[in-house]
Amino acid sequence: MADKARDVMSDDCTCIDEKASILEAAKLLRERGVGALPICGEDDRLKGMLTDRDIVVKVLAEGRSPGATVAGDLAQGKPVTIGADDSLEETMRTMAEHKVRRLPVIDGHRLVGIVAQADLARALDPERSGELLAAVSE
């Protein structure tokens, strides 16, 4: 039975380099068929998360060049993460508290996966899943 973040996470956590252009990031989002990518530095540390919405709102809508803007420019503050051995309850609380639909999963200082809201929805009973959706969407 799934009871930890590592039990439900996707271990395909391709990063976009913090120095890569937003145009490169958009292409990688399309290739991977995902809506968000972790932003990683040369030190293999997580710098933040980049979403397709970030590209539209913070780059295109502001008239910035996607070829000249780099992913690291959109990494703001300390990223919200969850530990690989944290419980699903803690994962759910963290998503709800920070109003995020995807959480990078860290083991030590290493990024090992991503837990998406859909991953939790599959692992939780329908009532708990509905509570998560409501809490994240508020």
C-alpha positions as CSV (number, residue, x, y, z in Angstrom):
1,M,0.0,0.0,0.0
2,A,1.2,3.5,-0.9
3,D,2.0,5.5,2.2
4,K,5.0,7.6,1.3
5,A,5.7,10.3,-1.3
6,R,8.2,7.9,-3.0
7,D,5.4,5.3,-3.4
8,V,3.3,7.6,-5.7
9,M,5.8,10.0,-7.3
10,S,6.9,9.9,-10.9
11,D,10.7,9.3,-10.9
12,D,10.9,11.0,-14.3
13,C,12.0,14.4,-13.1
14,T,13.9,15.9,-16.1
15,C,15.2,19.3,-15.1
16,I,15.6,22.4,-17.2
17,D,19.0,24.0,-16.5
18,E,18.7,27.4,-14.9
19,K,20.7,28.9,-17.8
20,A,18.5,27.4,-20.5
21,S,16.2,29.8,-22.4
22,I,12.5,29.8,-21.9
23,L,12.2,28.8,-25.6
24,E,14.2,25.6,-24.7
25,A,12.0,25.1,-21.7
26,A,8.8,25.4,-23.7
27,K,10.2,22.8,-26.2
28,L,11.1,20.4,-23.4
29,L,7.6,20.8,-21.9
30,R,6.1,19.9,-25.2
31,E,8.4,17.0,-25.8
32,R,7.8,15.6,-22.3
33,G,4.0,16.3,-22.5
34,V,4.1,17.9,-19.1
35,G,3.0,21.3,-17.7
36,A,5.9,21.9,-15.3
37,L,9.6,21.3,-15.0
38,P,12.0,21.5,-12.1
39,I,14.7,24.2,-12.6
40,C,18.1,22.9,-11.6
41,G,21.5,24.5,-11.2
42,E,24.9,23.3,-12.1
43,D,25.2,22.1,-8.5
44,D,22.3,19.7,-9.2
45,R,20.2,21.6,-6.6
46,L,16.6,22.4,-7.2
47,K,16.2,26.2,-7.9
48,G,12.4,26.2,-8.5
49,M,9.6,25.0,-10.7
50,L,8.7,26.4,-14.1
51,T,5.2,26.0,-15.4
52,D,3.6,26.6,-18.8
53,R,1.6,29.3,-17.1
54,D,4.8,31.0,-15.9
55,I,5.9,31.2,-19.5
56,V,2.7,32.8,-20.7
57,V,2.2,35.2,-17.8
58,K,5.8,36.1,-16.8
59,V,7.4,36.0,-20.2
60,L,5.0,36.4,-23.2
61,A,2.4,38.6,-21.5
62,E,5.2,40.9,-20.3
63,G,6.7,41.2,-23.8
64,R,9.9,39.4,-22.8
65,S,11.8,37.4,-25.4
66,P,11.5,33.6,-24.7
67,G,14.9,33.2,-26.5
68,A,16.7,35.7,-24.3
69,T,14.9,35.0,-20.9
70,V,16.5,32.1,-19.0
71,A,14.7,29.6,-16.7
72,G,16.6,30.8,-13.7
73,D,15.0,34.2,-14.0
74,L,11.6,32.6,-13.1
75,A,12.9,30.6,-10.1
76,Q,11.6,32.7,-7.2
77,G,12.3,32.0,-3.5
78,K,12.9,28.6,-2.0
79,P,10.9,25.9,-3.8
80,V,8.3,24.0,-1.9
81,T,9.3,20.3,-1.7
82,I,8.5,17.1,0.1
83,G,10.8,14.5,1.4
84,A,10.8,11.1,-0.3
85,D,9.8,9.3,3.0
86,D,7.2,11.9,4.0
87,S,3.7,10.5,4.4
88,L,1.0,11.0,1.8
89,E,-0.9,13.0,4.5
90,E,2.1,15.4,4.8
91,T,2.3,15.6,1.0
92,M,-1.4,16.4,0.8
93,R,-1.0,19.1,3.6
94,T,1.9,20.7,1.9
95,M,0.1,20.9,-1.5
96,A,-3.0,22.4,0.2
97,E,-1.0,24.8,2.3
98,H,1.1,26.2,-0.6
99,K,-1.7,25.8,-3.2
100,V,0.5,23.8,-5.6
101,R,-0.5,20.9,-7.8
102,R,3.0,19.4,-8.2
103,L,5.7,18.9,-5.5
104,P,9.3,18.1,-6.2
105,V,10.4,15.1,-4.1
106,I,13.8,15.4,-2.4
107,D,16.0,12.6,-0.9
108,G,18.7,14.4,1.1
109,H,19.5,17.2,-1.3
110,R,18.8,15.3,-4.5
111,L,15.7,15.6,-6.6
112,V,14.3,12.1,-7.1
113,G,10.8,12.7,-8.4
114,I,7.7,14.7,-8.6
115,V,4.3,14.1,-6.9
116,A,1.4,15.5,-8.9
117,Q,-2.1,16.1,-7.6
118,A,-3.2,13.3,-10.0
119,D,-0.7,10.9,-8.4
120,L,-2.3,11.5,-5.0
121,A,-5.8,11.3,-6.4
122,R,-5.0,7.7,-7.6
123,A,-3.5,6.7,-4.3
124,L,-6.2,8.2,-2.0
125,D,-9.8,7.2,-1.5
126,P,-12.2,9.4,-3.4
127,E,-13.2,11.5,-0.4
128,R,-9.6,12.4,0.5
129,S,-8.9,13.1,-3.1
130,G,-11.8,15.5,-3.3
131,E,-10.6,17.3,-0.1
132,L,-7.2,17.8,-1.8
133,L,-8.7,19.1,-4.9
134,A,-10.8,21.6,-3.0
135,A,-7.9,22.7,-0.8
136,V,-5.5,23.3,-3.7
137,S,-8.2,25.1,-5.7
138,E,-9.3,27.6,-3.1
